[in-house]
Amino acid sequence: MSALLTQQAIVDYLSSLPGYPYNPEVDAAFSAELLADFPGVDVLEQIKAFRCHHDGDPAKAFKSLRPAIRRWLTSARRFDQPF
């Protein structure tokens, strides 16, 4: 999958997260930043794992989801395994 398609898939998935403060412009930049900052991580699959880990509604567990997603991806990169 090309980087542009992957970025759009991430934006589409973020827009479907319950309680996520979706903003098309902000999330387009956010997804591009995540792909650049975590090149060895399957960002989309990790965001899906993040959602599943938090019983499908991570907004209940975090005040701000974007930093929580970045922390999750940092851990995924550090441990080099899916959660």
Contact map, one row per residue, 1 for C-alpha under 8 A:
11101100000000000000000000000000000000000000000000000000000000000000000000000000000
11111100000000000000000000000000000000000000000000000000000000000000000000000000000
11111110000000000000000000000000000000000000000000000000000000000000000000000000000
01111111000000000000000000000000000000000000000000000000000000000000000000000000000
11111111100000000000000000000000000000000000000000000000000000000000000000000000000
11111111110000000000000000000000000000000001000000000000000000000000000000000000000
00111111111000000000000000010011001000000000000000000000000000000000000000000000000
00011111111100000000000000010000000000000000000000000000000000000000000000000000000
00001111111110000000000000000000000000000001000000000000000000000000000000000000000
00000111111111000000000000000010000000000011000000000000000000000000000000000000000
00000011111111100000000100110010000000000000000000000000000000000000000000000000000
00000001111111110000000000000000000000000000000000000000000000000000000000000000000
00000000111111111000000000000000000000000001000000000000000000000000000000000000000
00000000011111111001010000100000000000000000000000000000000000000000000000000000000
00000000001111111001010000000000000000000000000000000000000000000000000000000000000
00000000000111111101000000000000000000000000000000000000000000000000000000000000000
00000000000011111111000000000000000000000000000000100001100000000000000000000000000
00000000000000011111000000000000000000000000000000000001111000000000000000000000000
00000000000000001111100000000000000000000000000000000000111100000000000000000000000
00000000000001111111110000000000000000000000000000000000001000001000000000000000000
00000000000000000011111000000000000000000000000000000000000000001000000000000000000
00000000000001100001111101100000000000000000000000000000000000000000000000000000000
00000000000000000000111111100000000000000000000000000000000000000000000000000000000
00000000001000000000011111110000000000000000000000000000000000000000000000000000000
00000000000000000000001111111000000000000000000000000000000000000000000000000000000
00000000000000000000011111111100000000000000000000000000000000000000000000000000000
00000000001001000000011111111110000000000000000000000000000000000000000000000000000
00000011001000000000000111111111000000000000000000000000000000000000000000000000000
00000000000000000000000011111111100000000000000000000000000000000000000000000000000
00000000000000000000000001111111110000000000000000000000000000000000000000000000000
00000010011000000000000000111111111000000000000000000000000000000000000000000000000
00000010000000000000000000011111111100000000000000000000000000000000000000000000000
00000000000000000000000000001111111110000000000000000000000000000000000000000000000
00000000000000000000000000000111111111000010000000000000000000000000010000000000000
00000010000000000000000000000011111111100010000000000000000000000000000000000000000
00000000000000000000000000000001111111100000000000000000000000000000000000000000000
00000000000000000000000000000000111111100000000000000000000000000000000000000000000
00000000000000000000000000000000011111111010000000000000000000000000000011001000000
00000000000000000000000000000000001111111100000000000000000000000000000000000000000
00000000000000000000000000000000000001111100000000000000000000000000000000001000000
00000000000000000000000000000000000001111110010000000000000000000000000010011001000
00000000000000000000000000000000000000111111110000000000000000000000000000000000000
00000000010000000000000000000000011001001111111000000000000000000000000010000000000
00000100110010000000000000000000000000000111111100000000000000000000000000000000000
00000000000000000000000000000000000000000111111110000000000000000000000000000000000
00000000000000000000000000000000000000001111111111000000000000000000000110010000011
00000000000000000000000000000000000000000011111111100000000000000000100000000000000
00000000000000000000000000000000000000000001111111110000000000000000000000000000000
00000000000000000000000000000000000000000000111111111000000000000000000000000000011
00000000000000000000000000000000000000000000011111111100010000000000100100000000001
00000000000000001000000000000000000000000000001111111111110000000000000000000000000
00000000000000000000000000000000000000000000000111111111000000000000000000000000000
00000000000000000000000000000000000000000000000011111111000000000000000000000000001
00000000000000000000000000000000000000000000000001111111110010000000000000000000000
00000000000000000000000000000000000000000000000000111111110000000000000000000000000
00000000000000001100000000000000000000000000000000111111110000000000000000000000000
00000000000000001110000000000000000000000000000000100111111110000000000000000000000
00000000000000000110000000000000000000000000000001100111111111001000000000000000000
00000000000000000111000000000000000000000000000000000000111111111000000000000000000
00000000000000000010000000000000000000000000000000000000111111100000000000000000000
00000000000000000000000000000000000000000000000000000100111111100000000000000000000
00000000000000000000000000000000000000000000000000000000011111111001000000000000000
00000000000000000000000000000000000000000000000000000000001111111000000000000000000
00000000000000000000000000000000000000000000000000000000001001111111000000000000000
00000000000000000001100000000000000000000000000000000000011001111111100000000000000
00000000000000000000000000000000000000000000000000000000000000011111110000000000000
00000000000000000000000000000000000000000000000000000000000000011111111000000000000
00000000000000000000000000000000000000000000000000000000000001011111111100000000000
00000000000000000000000000000000000000000000001001000000000000001111111110000000000
00000000000000000000000000000000010000000000000000000000000000000111111111000000000
00000000000000000000000000000000000000000000000000000000000000000011111111100000000
00000000000000000000000000000000000000000000010001000000000000000001111111110000000
00000000000000000000000000000000000001001010010000000000000000000000111111111000000
00000000000000000000000000000000000001000000000000000000000000000000011111111100000
00000000000000000000000000000000000000000000000000000000000000000000001111111111000
00000000000000000000000000000000000000001000010000000000000000000000000111111111111
00000000000000000000000000000000000001011000000000000000000000000000000011111111100
00000000000000000000000000000000000000000000000000000000000000000000000001111111000
00000000000000000000000000000000000000000000000000000000000000000000000000111111100
00000000000000000000000000000000000000001000000000000000000000000000000000111111110
00000000000000000000000000000000000000000000000000000000000000000000000000011011111
00000000000000000000000000000000000000000000010010000000000000000000000000010001111
00000000000000000000000000000000000000000000010011001000000000000000000000010000111
